[in-house]
Amino acid sequence: MRFGNKAFKTFHKKIADVVIEKICEILPEKYKEAAIELSAYLLDSFGSNVRIDYGTGHELAFTIFLYCLQKLEVFG
């Protein structure tokens, strides 16, 4: 590991443990099954737990996550 704080791996693991549950809380009932796919976008938006880095690809993952929420009528 060249860069980053090793504690980030712990932080990332804590997010990974609850991300599907938290996404389910905001999705309309008819779209709950989408939480698994959406969780990948949201988790990727926090950065790579392997490389411990962050970049524009991670920002794009968050943008796609928000886009998906819009398409699933979360924002009304």
C-alpha positions, 0 to 999 in steps of 0.5 A: 500500500503506497498511499492513504490511511489504512483506517480507510479500510475499516471505514469502507467495511462499515459502509459496506455492511449497511449500504443495502439496508440504508438504500432500502430505507429510501426506495419505494416498495416496488423498487426494493430489489434495486438496492443490490445494484444501487449499493455498488454505485454508492459504495464505489463513490466512497473510493477504492478500499483496495487502492485507498484512493479517490478520483473522478471515477468515484465521483461519476459512480455517485452521479450514477447513483443519484441518476438511478434514484431519480429514475426510480422516483425517489426524489418525487 
